[in-house]
Amino acid sequence: MRPFDEPLVIAGQASVGLEIAAQCDVAEGDVLIPCGGGGLTSGVALALSEARPGLRVRPVEPEEFDDATRSLVSGNREVNERRDGSICDAIITPRVGEITFPLMQKYCGSGLVVTEEEALRAMAHAFTRLKIVIEPGGAVALAAALFHGEKLNGDTVIVVASGGNVDAEMFTRALNHG
């Protein structure tokens, strides 16, 4: 079993949702989550379904690796044709998990897809404006907020930025795109 499809990992990831609920005082909004196999996404969505049901979790993926987004549309676990070749390698999986997908179907809104260029620009923005370092896969949710606002609902958008595992070459590339 893959870690993202392990019930205890999903439960642990739900702590992010509980933290969002504790810090957020709004009734409605979109919560954007970088999504690979769906462990973080489904865990946060499950926690928020009880703690803040008006906050809608939206999985965010890089283009060409958007299996969760396509799966939510089709109702079936879709497979990525490509298995590698993305700078967002931390969130690239063949498909969403067997356990995570039904949770995402029940508790998540539609997915969002961003380009690698947008992920790089989001990394640069995170560093220059927020003073945080995030890896390309961890920056996809911020990229969706920055560059796909027309697809978001309401006035509140919460972004989860996950992972700072980026080498100097990739980080420099991102800063040059900023």
Short mmCIF file of the C-alpha atoms (twelve columns), coordinates in Angstrom:
data_MODEL
# 
_entry.id   MODEL 
# 
loop_
_atom_site.group_PDB 
_atom_site.id 
_atom_site.type_symbol 
_atom_site.label_atom_id 
_atom_site.label_alt_id 
_atom_site.label_comp_id 
_atom_site.label_asym_id 
_atom_site.label_seq_id 
_atom_site.Cartn_x 
_atom_site.Cartn_y 
_atom_site.Cartn_z 
_atom_site.pdbx_PDB_model_num 
ATOM 1   C CA . MET A 1   0.000   0.000  0.000   1 
ATOM 2   C CA . ARG A 2   1.253   3.483  -0.839  1 
ATOM 3   C CA . PRO A 3   1.650   5.899  2.085   1 
ATOM 4   C CA . PHE A 4   -1.010  8.306  0.762   1 
ATOM 5   C CA . ASP A 5   -3.520  5.444  0.797   1 
ATOM 6   C CA . GLU A 6   -2.792  4.368  4.374   1 
ATOM 7   C CA . PRO A 7   -5.642  5.176  6.824   1 
ATOM 8   C CA . LEU A 8   -3.312  6.339  9.597   1 
ATOM 9   C CA . VAL A 9   -1.457  8.657  7.209   1 
ATOM 10  C CA . ILE A 10  -4.761  10.114 6.032   1 
ATOM 11  C CA . ALA A 11  -5.795  10.611 9.657   1 
ATOM 12  C CA . GLY A 12  -2.496  12.336 10.393  1 
ATOM 13  C CA . GLN A 13  -2.937  14.609 7.375   1 
ATOM 14  C CA . ALA A 14  -6.350  15.556 8.757   1 
ATOM 15  C CA . SER A 15  -4.504  17.525 11.432  1 
ATOM 16  C CA . VAL A 16  -3.838  20.168 8.750   1 
ATOM 17  C CA . GLY A 17  -7.599  20.511 8.334   1 
ATOM 18  C CA . LEU A 18  -8.069  20.828 12.078  1 
ATOM 19  C CA . GLU A 19  -5.417  23.547 12.173  1 
ATOM 20  C CA . ILE A 20  -7.158  25.410 9.344   1 
ATOM 21  C CA . ALA A 21  -10.485 25.141 11.180  1 
ATOM 22  C CA . ALA A 22  -8.946  26.466 14.394  1 
ATOM 23  C CA . GLN A 23  -7.362  29.466 12.668  1 
ATOM 24  C CA . CYS A 24  -10.140 30.340 10.224  1 
ATOM 25  C CA . ASP A 25  -13.165 32.340 11.296  1 
ATOM 26  C CA . VAL A 26  -15.056 32.376 7.997   1 
ATOM 27  C CA . ALA A 27  -18.019 30.189 7.155   1 
ATOM 28  C CA . GLU A 28  -17.279 29.588 3.473   1 
ATOM 29  C CA . GLY A 29  -14.317 29.446 1.136   1 
ATOM 30  C CA . ASP A 30  -12.032 27.335 -1.019  1 
ATOM 31  C CA . VAL A 31  -9.109  25.413 0.484   1 
ATOM 32  C CA . LEU A 32  -6.513  24.641 -2.176  1 
ATOM 33  C CA . ILE A 33  -4.346  21.564 -1.594  1 
ATOM 34  C CA . PRO A 34  -1.444  20.190 -3.664  1 
ATOM 35  C CA . CYS A 35  -2.642  16.728 -4.671  1 
ATOM 36  C CA . GLY A 36  -0.764  13.586 -5.621  1 
ATOM 37  C CA . GLY A 37  -2.279  10.362 -4.338  1 
ATOM 38  C CA . GLY A 38  -4.840  12.237 -2.282  1 
ATOM 39  C CA . GLY A 39  -3.719  11.553 1.298   1 
ATOM 40  C CA . LEU A 40  -3.340  15.201 2.303   1 
ATOM 41  C CA . THR A 41  -6.346  16.250 0.244   1 
ATOM 42  C CA . SER A 42  -8.723  13.637 1.616   1 
ATOM 43  C CA . GLY A 43  -7.462  14.013 5.182   1 
ATOM 44  C CA . VAL A 44  -7.982  17.775 5.182   1 
ATOM 45  C CA . ALA A 45  -11.361 17.418 3.465   1 
ATOM 46  C CA . LEU A 46  -12.511 14.830 5.991   1 
ATOM 47  C CA . ALA A 47  -11.498 17.016 8.941   1 
ATOM 48  C CA . LEU A 48  -13.092 20.148 7.499   1 
ATOM 49  C CA . SER A 49  -16.325 18.311 6.674   1 
ATOM 50  C CA . GLU A 50  -16.948 18.155 10.412  1 
ATOM 51  C CA . ALA A 51  -15.127 21.210 11.731  1 
ATOM 52  C CA . ARG A 52  -15.916 23.761 8.977   1 
ATOM 53  C CA . PRO A 53  -18.302 22.247 6.412   1 
ATOM 54  C CA . GLY A 54  -18.521 25.527 4.464   1 
ATOM 55  C CA . LEU A 55  -14.847 25.296 3.521   1 
ATOM 56  C CA . ARG A 56  -14.529 23.340 0.298   1 
ATOM 57  C CA . VAL A 57  -11.286 21.479 -0.389  1 
ATOM 58  C CA . ARG A 58  -10.072 21.679 -3.988  1 
ATOM 59  C CA . PRO A 59  -7.231  19.408 -5.151  1 
ATOM 60  C CA . VAL A 60  -4.622  21.141 -7.323  1 
ATOM 61  C CA . GLU A 61  -2.344  19.328 -9.769  1 
ATOM 62  C CA . PRO A 62  0.139   20.105 -12.548 1 
ATOM 63  C CA . GLU A 63  -1.105  19.752 -16.109 1 
ATOM 64  C CA . GLU A 64  -0.621  16.333 -17.705 1 
ATOM 65  C CA . PHE A 65  -0.650  14.822 -14.187 1 
ATOM 66  C CA . ASP A 66  -4.232  15.740 -13.317 1 
ATOM 67  C CA . ASP A 67  -5.636  12.311 -12.504 1 
ATOM 68  C CA . ALA A 68  -7.513  13.498 -9.395  1 
ATOM 69  C CA . THR A 69  -9.212  16.314 -11.291 1 
ATOM 70  C CA . ARG A 70  -10.212 13.986 -14.125 1 
ATOM 71  C CA . SER A 71  -11.285 11.295 -11.657 1 
ATOM 72  C CA . LEU A 72  -13.607 13.682 -9.847  1 
ATOM 73  C CA . VAL A 73  -15.219 14.551 -13.186 1 
ATOM 74  C CA . SER A 74  -15.583 10.974 -14.463 1 
ATOM 75  C CA . GLY A 75  -16.412 9.284  -11.168 1 
ATOM 76  C CA . ASN A 76  -13.670 6.686  -11.764 1 
ATOM 77  C CA . ARG A 77  -10.015 6.543  -10.752 1 
ATOM 78  C CA . GLU A 78  -8.285  7.864  -13.852 1 
ATOM 79  C CA . VAL A 79  -4.656  7.059  -14.660 1 
ATOM 80  C CA . ASN A 80  -1.923  9.491  -15.697 1 
ATOM 81  C CA . GLU A 81  -0.466  8.503  -19.047 1 
ATOM 82  C CA . ARG A 82  2.899   9.933  -18.051 1 
ATOM 83  C CA . ARG A 83  4.625   8.754  -14.893 1 
ATOM 84  C CA . ASP A 84  7.490   11.252 -14.727 1 
ATOM 85  C CA . GLY A 85  8.966   14.308 -16.380 1 
ATOM 86  C CA . SER A 86  7.345   16.994 -14.269 1 
ATOM 87  C CA . ILE A 87  9.151   19.486 -12.055 1 
ATOM 88  C CA . CYS A 88  6.305   18.811 -9.595  1 
ATOM 89  C CA . ASP A 89  7.693   15.326 -8.951  1 
ATOM 90  C CA . ALA A 90  6.748   15.284 -5.254  1 
ATOM 91  C CA . ILE A 91  3.056   14.997 -6.144  1 
ATOM 92  C CA . ILE A 92  3.234   12.783 -9.227  1 
ATOM 93  C CA . THR A 93  1.480   9.444  -8.789  1 
ATOM 94  C CA . PRO A 94  -0.039  7.056  -11.335 1 
ATOM 95  C CA . ARG A 95  -3.533  7.682  -9.891  1 
ATOM 96  C CA . VAL A 96  -5.353  8.689  -6.728  1 
ATOM 97  C CA . GLY A 97  -5.643  6.059  -4.029  1 
ATOM 98  C CA . GLU A 98  -8.305  3.437  -3.533  1 
ATOM 99  C CA . ILE A 99  -9.071  4.812  -0.071  1 
ATOM 100 C CA . THR A 100 -8.514  8.494  -0.826  1 
ATOM 101 C CA . PHE A 101 -10.662 8.716  -3.946  1 
ATOM 102 C CA . PRO A 102 -14.049 7.917  -2.324  1 
ATOM 103 C CA . LEU A 103 -13.244 10.450 0.406   1 
ATOM 104 C CA . MET A 104 -12.396 13.042 -2.220  1 
ATOM 105 C CA . GLN A 105 -15.617 12.277 -4.106  1 
ATOM 106 C CA . LYS A 106 -17.642 12.790 -0.959  1 
ATOM 107 C CA . TYR A 107 -15.879 15.803 0.548   1 
ATOM 108 C CA . CYS A 108 -13.997 17.715 -2.183  1 
ATOM 109 C CA . GLY A 109 -14.960 20.234 -4.801  1 
ATOM 110 C CA . SER A 110 -13.657 20.141 -8.339  1 
ATOM 111 C CA . GLY A 111 -9.940  20.007 -9.025  1 
ATOM 112 C CA . LEU A 112 -7.745  22.709 -10.499 1 
ATOM 113 C CA . VAL A 113 -4.839  22.305 -12.908 1 
ATOM 114 C CA . VAL A 114 -1.835  24.614 -13.230 1 
ATOM 115 C CA . THR A 115 1.116   24.805 -15.577 1 
ATOM 116 C CA . GLU A 116 4.728   24.244 -14.533 1 
ATOM 117 C CA . GLU A 117 5.396   27.884 -15.440 1 
ATOM 118 C CA . GLU A 118 2.694   28.932 -12.964 1 
ATOM 119 C CA . ALA A 119 4.184   26.687 -10.269 1 
ATOM 120 C CA . LEU A 120 7.595   28.307 -10.807 1 
ATOM 121 C CA . ARG A 121 6.086   31.784 -10.612 1 
ATOM 122 C CA . ALA A 122 4.251   30.805 -7.421  1 
ATOM 123 C CA . MET A 123 7.533   29.591 -5.892  1 
ATOM 124 C CA . ALA A 124 9.118   32.954 -6.659  1 
ATOM 125 C CA . HIS A 125 6.115   34.772 -5.217  1 
ATOM 126 C CA . ALA A 126 6.222   32.672 -2.051  1 
ATOM 127 C CA . PHE A 127 9.854   33.546 -1.533  1 
ATOM 128 C CA . THR A 128 9.777   37.237 -2.429  1 
ATOM 129 C CA . ARG A 129 6.426   38.123 -0.834  1 
ATOM 130 C CA . LEU A 130 5.860   35.526 1.887   1 
ATOM 131 C CA . LYS A 131 9.491   34.683 2.706   1 
ATOM 132 C CA . ILE A 132 8.935   30.927 2.450   1 
ATOM 133 C CA . VAL A 133 10.618  28.305 0.296   1 
ATOM 134 C CA . ILE A 134 8.368   25.725 -1.337  1 
ATOM 135 C CA . GLU A 135 9.105   23.027 -3.883  1 
ATOM 136 C CA . PRO A 136 7.318   23.003 -7.261  1 
ATOM 137 C CA . GLY A 137 4.726   20.394 -6.257  1 
ATOM 138 C CA . GLY A 138 4.053   22.244 -3.029  1 
ATOM 139 C CA . ALA A 139 3.526   25.486 -4.937  1 
ATOM 140 C CA . VAL A 140 0.696   24.308 -7.194  1 
ATOM 141 C CA . ALA A 141 -2.047  25.395 -4.772  1 
ATOM 142 C CA . LEU A 142 -0.569  28.886 -4.531  1 
ATOM 143 C CA . ALA A 143 -0.297  28.932 -8.327  1 
ATOM 144 C CA . ALA A 144 -4.010  28.159 -8.599  1 
ATOM 145 C CA . ALA A 145 -4.850  31.009 -6.231  1 
ATOM 146 C CA . LEU A 146 -2.592  33.464 -8.045  1 
ATOM 147 C CA . PHE A 147 -3.406  32.579 -11.642 1 
ATOM 148 C CA . HIS A 148 -6.835  30.898 -11.659 1 
ATOM 149 C CA . GLY A 149 -8.888  33.132 -9.402  1 
ATOM 150 C CA . GLU A 150 -11.790 33.087 -11.846 1 
ATOM 151 C CA . LYS A 151 -12.287 29.398 -11.011 1 
ATOM 152 C CA . LEU A 152 -12.556 30.038 -7.275  1 
ATOM 153 C CA . ASN A 153 -15.740 30.705 -5.350  1 
ATOM 154 C CA . GLY A 154 -16.282 33.282 -2.652  1 
ATOM 155 C CA . ASP A 155 -13.999 35.792 -1.057  1 
ATOM 156 C CA . THR A 156 -11.940 33.417 1.082   1 
ATOM 157 C CA . VAL A 157 -9.163  31.284 -0.355  1 
ATOM 158 C CA . ILE A 158 -6.907  29.213 1.881   1 
ATOM 159 C CA . VAL A 159 -3.737  27.791 0.355   1 
ATOM 160 C CA . VAL A 160 -1.736  24.877 1.716   1 
ATOM 161 C CA . ALA A 161 1.922   25.148 0.688   1 
ATOM 162 C CA . SER A 162 3.613   21.815 1.290   1 
ATOM 163 C CA . GLY A 163 7.226   20.787 1.014   1 
ATOM 164 C CA . GLY A 164 10.431  22.775 0.798   1 
ATOM 165 C CA . ASN A 165 12.563  20.093 -0.842  1 
ATOM 166 C CA . VAL A 166 13.996  22.058 -3.737  1 
ATOM 167 C CA . ASP A 167 17.582  22.117 -4.974  1 
ATOM 168 C CA . ALA A 168 19.470  25.321 -5.753  1 
ATOM 169 C CA . GLU A 169 19.177  24.913 -9.532  1 
ATOM 170 C CA . MET A 170 15.385  24.553 -9.469  1 
ATOM 171 C CA . PHE A 171 14.995  27.346 -6.928  1 
ATOM 172 C CA . THR A 172 17.119  29.669 -9.066  1 
ATOM 173 C CA . ARG A 173 14.997  28.737 -12.079 1 
ATOM 174 C CA . ALA A 174 11.866  29.658 -10.122 1 
ATOM 175 C CA . LEU A 175 13.303  32.977 -8.977  1 
ATOM 176 C CA . ASN A 176 14.199  33.819 -12.564 1 
ATOM 177 C CA . HIS A 177 10.565  33.172 -13.562 1 
ATOM 178 C CA . GLY A 178 9.277   35.453 -10.815 1 
# 
